[in-house]
Amino acid sequence: MSLSSILLIGFAMSTDAFAAAVGKGAAMRRPRFLEALRAGVIFGTIEALTPVIGWALGLAAAAYVTAWDHWIAFALLGLLGARMIRAGLRKDAETEAVDPPARHGFWNLAATGFATSIDAMAVGVGLAFLDVNIAVVATVIGICTLVMVTTGIMLGRVLGALAGKRAEIIGGLILIGIGAAILYEHLGGGGGLPAL
């Protein structure tokens, strides 16, 4: 596999994480670069590990992973997004003085990172059938994700400043949208849905 192909895989695997990071950054109170980098490291590490896990599963789990990855991602992102929307709406009902979080907790970031990396696990299963150095591919995916998530958090900071208290709702909608897009893509762009 060529270096350009590996870089394209790394970029493709990090786009969902980037979109989720924009939502996370929007829901935070003026995230600083170090906080964005922390999120990037968490997402990047998870995104680098999941293709290795998929690669290790290989043939035995190929049908299982590819059959369910999109549903798992859809459910996790949908739940996380709904939780963010609920928190955003609750702020309206409560006091306006409540500040958004200065940072997201580790488990919140890790759950989002895992949800956006399930497709990387399926890619890892596919790579088990090719003559490829999985350590190099996983490292590139992890680095691409680190850069994209760090950038996404900082872009979300701008969005958060513009959106004010609605930022968490926007972030939740972004996560739900990502989950729906993953599900739609894996169902064959609508081909898996019954005709009306």
N, C-alpha and C positions, 0 to 999 in steps of 0.2 A: 504494500500500500504506500502510495507516494505521500510526501510531506504535505502537499497541498490538499490531498484528500483527507488526511488526518486533521488539518486545520479547519477544513470545512465541517467535518464531523464535530469538532470542538465548538465551533461557532453555532452550529445548528442545535447542539445539545444545551447551549447556554441561553438561548433566546427566551424560553419559558421562564427561566430563573431571572432574567433581566426584567421582563414584564412584571413578575411578582415583586421584584426589588423596587421598582418604581412605586408600586402600591404601598409597600412597606415604608419607603422613604416619605411618601406623602402623608402617611398616618403618624409620623414622628414629629416631635418638636425640634425643628432645625437640626437634623442629624449632622454631626461633624464627620470629617474624613476618616478618623480612626474608627468611629462606629460603623461607617460604611465599609471600611476595610475588614472589620471584624465579621460583619455579615457576609462579605465576599469570601472570607476564609472558611466560614461554616458551610456556605453553599458549595464552594469549590471543592472542599474535602468530600462532602457527601456525593457531589456529582462525579468526582474522580473514583470513588469507591464503588458506586453502583454498577458501572460497566464491568468492573473486575468481578463483582459478584455474579452478574449475568454470564460473563465469559466462563466462570468456574462451573456454573450450572450446566452450561453446554446443551448437548442434545437431550438429556433427561428432562429438563424443565422448559425446553423451547416452546412447546405448545401451551403450557400453563402460563408462562410469562406473557407471551404475545396475545393470549386470549383474554387476559384480565388486566394488563397494565393500564389501559385507558380508563377502565371503570374505577380502578383504585385511585388513579390520579384525579379523575373527575370527582369522586366522593371526597377525598381529602381536601382538594382545593375548594370545592363547594362548601364544605363545613367550615373551613378556615375563613372563606369569604363571607359566609353568612354571619359568623361570629363577629367579624370586623364591622359589617353593616349594622348588626344589632348594637354593638358598642357605640357606633356613630350616631344612631338614632336615639340611644339612651342619653347621650350627651345633650341632645336637644331638650329632652324631657327634664333633665337635671339642670344643674347650674352651668352657666356659660364660663365660669371661672376655672373649670376643670381643664388642666393642660393635657395635651397629648403626651404620650410617653417620650422620654428623652432617648430611650433605646428599647428594643424588643428583647425579650428573654431568649435564652439559648434554645429552649425547647420549642418555642414558637417559631424561631428561625429554622431550627432543624426539621420540624414537621413540614414547613413550607418547602425547604430545600429537598426533602425526601419526595414530596408530592411532585415537584417539578423535575425530579431526576429518574422517575420510574421508567420513562422511555429510554433513558441511557442504559438501564439494566437490560432492556430488550435488545438494544443495539449491541451490548456486550455478548448476549447469546448469539446474535448473528455473526459477530467477530470470531466466535469460537470455531467457525467453519472456514475461516480464512487464515492465510499465513501472515499473521500480524503480531507485532510486539505489543501486547495489551498494556504493559507498563507505560510505554510511550504514549499510546492513545489515551489512557486514563489521565496521565499527567497533563497532556494538552487540553483535554476536556476540563480538568480541574482549573488550570490557569485561565482558560477562556472564561469560565464561569466566574472565577474570582474577579477578573477585570470587569465583566459585564454587570455583575451584581453590585460591585462598588460604584460603578458609574450609574447604575439604575437608582441606587439609594440617593445619590447626590442629585440626580435629576428629579427624583420624587420630592426632594427638599424644596425645589422651586415650585413644583406642583402643589405641595402642601401649603406653601406661603400664599399661593394664589387662591386655593380652595378653602382655606381656613378650617372651620370645624367640620366641613363636609369631606375632608381628605380621607378619613377612615372609611367612609361609605364608598368613596371612589376606589380606594385600595381594595375593599371587599369585592366590588363589582369587577375589578380587574382580575382578581384571583378566580372568581366564578367564570369569567369570560375565558380565561386560560384553560380552565378545566373543561368547559364546553367545547373549546376549539380542539383540544386533545381528543375528546370523545368523538367529535365530528370527523376529524382527520382519520382516526383509527377505524371508524365505521365506513370508511371508503368515500369520504366526502358526501355522505348522504346515501351512498349505495347500499349501506347496511340497514337503512330504515325502510319500513314497509311503505309501499305506494299507497297514496290516498285515493 
